[in-house]
Structures are given as structure tokens and as C-alpha cells.
Amino acid sequence: FTLFVINVNFRKIHFRKFKKSLPSLQRKTIMKSVFPILCVTIATFANAQSTIEIQQSKINQTLDAYHQAAANSQFDHYFTFYTKDAIFIGTDPTENWSMDQLKSYAKKPFEQKRGWVMKPLERHIFFDETGNTAWFDELLDTSMKICRGSGVLVKVGNEWKLKQYVLSMTIPNDDVKNVLQVISAKQDVLLKDLKTAK
């Protein structure tokens, strides 16, 4: 007699297999007790998986529309994808911006129809156990070549909003020394200022 015990998590399902030799009557009694529970458990897992897939699709649509709004220089629409207290972290070490700071930075290029174009190449999405918070990473085709975006989204009503977005340039490992030669002088000054402020 083989009994499968299923432990359902919001994102994962674990199987543990137990083997026991039992008399026929006991096997029948156990199966009558276990089978309904097993059916409910599997149905619950299937429903959870379906929910994850639906929310992943919504997040993909949200992030794609977010990038498209920037590419189209749609200032007001672009900022609807953030929470009011969201943070945008850019490629420059000094760019750790509130929404007001990001609006100040974006205002001129958006008015001049020079919004940034970032086309997603791949994306990975993860959820916490409540299903109301998600985090992601993505590779982007940009004017700075391949960049990495990452961030946190929270569910607000039926919508997903960005709580944080981080944009980073990617550097091939073999080119790090060459890049350091270019940025070291400026970053040494910034390092000194940051250490002094600390």
C-alpha cells in the first residue's frame, strides 16, 4: 500500500512517499478516509497554480505597459504604474529617487518625446506566501545595451503597482577592468564623500 502525503505551499508542492504493509481491511478504511482529503488537496493546489499563472500574466502585462508608456513619453500614464511612495534606483550611484525626484528628472525628456526605450528580453517573477507581493528581475534591450531591471510590486485592489524599480547596467566579467579605468576617478571622489557623510 502506497500513501502520498502532499504538502501544498502557495508556490511549491512537495511529495513524500510512505510505504506500509497493511491488512486489506485497514487499507480500505484508510483509503476511504484519505481519498476525499487527497482530492481536496489536489484541487486546492490546482487552484493555487491557476491563480499564480493569472497573476504572473497580469504582472507581465503591467510591466510591458510600463515600459511602453516610457517609450511613448506618456508622462502621466507612466507614473500610474507606481505606488505613491515608490522608489526608483537608476544606474548612477546618486539615483535613489522618490516619485517627485523621478518626475523632476523625467519631465524634460518626456516633454521632448525622448522617453527611454527598454524592451524586455526575459523576465522572472516570484510571489510571497500571501500572493499580494511580488518581485522580479528582467533583462532589457536599451540604448545602454543589455540592462537589468528588478523590483517589487504590491497588489493594490485588482492592480499591481511598482513599489521599487532598480535599473542596472550589465558589464561582462572580462571587461570589468577596462570599465574601472573609466569610472574610477569619479567614483573615488564619490566614495570619499559617502564615507565622510557616514
BALOZA-272823 format. One record per residue (C-alpha): residue number from 1; residue in one letter; x, y, z. Coordinates in steps of 0.25 Angstrom, whole numbers. Each point is the difference from the previous one (the first is absolute). Layout:
# BALOZA-272823
i, aa, px, py, pz
NUM, A, X, Y, Z
...
***
This chain:
# BALOZA-272823
i, aa, px, py, pz
1, F, 0, 0, 0
2, T, 6, 13, -4
3, L, -5, 14, 6
4, F, 4, 13, -6
5, V, 0, 12, 10
6, I, -1, 13, -7
7, N, 5, 13, 7
8, V, -6, 12, -8
9, N, 7, 13, 0
10, F, -4, 12, -8
11, R, 11, -2, -10
12, K, 5, -14, 2
13, I, -5, -14, 2
14, H, 8, -10, 8
15, F, -2, -15, -1
16, R, 4, -10, 11
17, K, -2, -15, -3
18, F, -3, -10, 11
19, K, -1, -15, -2
20, K, -7, -8, 11
21, S, -5, -14, -1
22, L, -14, -1, 6
23, P, -11, -10, 0
24, S, -11, 2, -10
25, L, -11, 5, 9
26, Q, 9, 10, 6
27, R, 5, 5, -14
28, K, -15, 1, -5
29, T, -3, 8, 13
30, I, 12, 10, -2
31, M, -3, 2, -15
32, K, -15, 4, 3
33, S, 6, 10, 10
34, V, 11, 5, -8
35, F, -6, 0, -14
36, P, -9, 12, 2
37, I, 11, 8, 7
38, L, 9, -3, -11
39, C, -10, 5, -10
40, V, -2, 13, 7
41, T, 15, 2, 2
42, I, 3, -2, -15
43, A, -12, 9, -4
44, T, 6, 11, 10
45, F, 14, -2, -7
46, A, -6, 1, -14
47, N, -8, 13, 4
48, A, 13, 6, 6
49, Q, 8, -3, -12
50, S, -11, 6, -9
51, T, 0, 12, 9
52, I, 15, 2, -1
53, E, -1, -1, -15
54, I, -11, 10, -1
55, Q, 8, 10, 9
56, Q, 13, -3, -8
57, S, -7, 4, -13
58, K, -6, 13, 7
59, I, 14, 4, 4
60, N, 6, -3, -13
61, Q, -10, 9, -7
62, T, 2, 11, 11
63, L, 15, 0, -2
64, D, -1, 0, -15
65, A, -10, 11, 0
66, Y, 9, 8, 10
67, H, 12, -1, -10
68, Q, -9, 4, -11
69, A, -5, 12, 7
70, A, 14, 5, 2
71, A, 4, -3, -15
72, N, -12, 8, -4
73, S, 3, 11, 9
74, Q, -13, -1, 7
75, F, 3, 8, 13
76, D, -13, -1, 8
77, H, -3, -15, -5
78, Y, 15, -4, 4
79, F, -2, 4, 14
80, T, -13, -7, 2
81, F, 8, -13, 1
82, Y, 7, 4, 13
83, T, -5, 1, 14
84, K, 0, 14, 6
85, D, 12, -4, 9
86, A, 8, -8, -11
87, I, 15, 2, -2
88, F, 7, 0, -13
89, I, 15, -4, 1
90, G, 8, 3, -13
91, T, 13, -4, -6
92, D, 8, 12, 7
93, P, 3, -2, 14
94, T, -7, 13, 4
95, E, -13, -4, -6
96, N, -8, -5, 11
97, W, -13, 8, -3
98, S, -14, 2, 6
99, M, -11, 2, -10
100, D, 1, 15, 1
101, Q, 15, -1, -3
102, L, -2, -9, -12
103, K, -11, 9, -5
104, S, 9, 12, 0
105, Y, 11, -9, -8
106, A, -10, -5, -10
107, K, -8, 13, -3
108, K, 9, 5, -10
109, P, 3, -12, -9
110, F, -14, -4, 1
111, E, -5, 14, -5
112, Q, 11, -1, -11
113, K, -6, -14, -4
114, R, 14, -7, 4
115, G, -6, -10, 10
116, W, 9, -11, 3
117, V, -2, -13, -9
118, M, 2, -13, 8
119, K, -4, -13, -7
120, P, -1, -12, 9
121, L, 8, -12, -4
122, E, -3, -10, 11
123, R, -7, 1, 14
124, H, -2, -8, 13
125, I, -11, 3, 10
126, F, -1, -5, 14
127, F, -11, 1, 11
128, D, 0, 0, 15
129, E, -10, -9, 7
130, T, -11, 10, 0
131, G, 0, 1, -15
132, N, -1, 16, 3
133, T, 15, 3, -2
134, A, 8, -4, -12
135, W, 15, 2, -4
136, F, 6, -1, -14
137, D, 13, 1, -8
138, E, 1, 3, -15
139, L, 10, 2, -11
140, L, -3, 12, -9
141, D, 5, 4, -14
142, T, 3, 15, 2
143, S, 8, 12, -5
144, M, 10, -5, 10
145, K, 0, -14, -6
146, I, -4, -11, 10
147, C, -5, 5, 13
148, R, -6, -7, 12
149, G, -13, 5, 6
150, S, -5, -5, 13
151, G, -10, 4, 10
152, V, -12, -3, 10
153, L, -15, 1, -4
154, V, -12, 1, 10
155, K, -14, -4, -3
156, V, -9, 13, 1
157, G, -14, -5, -2
158, N, 0, -8, -12
159, E, 12, 7, -6
160, W, 15, -2, 2
161, K, 8, 13, 3
162, L, 15, 1, 1
163, K, 6, 3, 14
164, Q, 14, 0, -5
165, Y, 7, 0, -13
166, V, 15, -2, -2
167, L, 7, 2, -13
168, S, 15, -5, -1
169, M, 10, -1, -12
170, T, 6, -13, -2
171, I, 15, -2, -2
172, P, 6, -13, -6
173, N, 10, -5, 10
174, D, 11, 1, -10
175, D, -2, 15, -1
176, V, 0, 4, 14
177, K, 14, 5, 1
178, N, -2, 8, -12
179, V, -13, 6, 5
180, L, 7, 3, 14
181, Q, 11, 8, -8
182, V, -11, 9, -5
183, I, -8, 2, 13
184, S, 10, -1, 11
185, A, 4, 15, 1
186, K, -15, 5, 1
187, Q, -4, -12, 9
188, D, 12, 3, 9
189, V, -5, 14, 3
190, L, -14, -5, 3
191, L, 5, -11, 9
192, K, 8, 10, 8
193, D, -13, 9, 1
194, L, -8, -12, 4
195, K, 10, -5, 10
196, T, 1, 14, 6
197, A, -15, 2, 1
198, K, -1, -14, 7
***
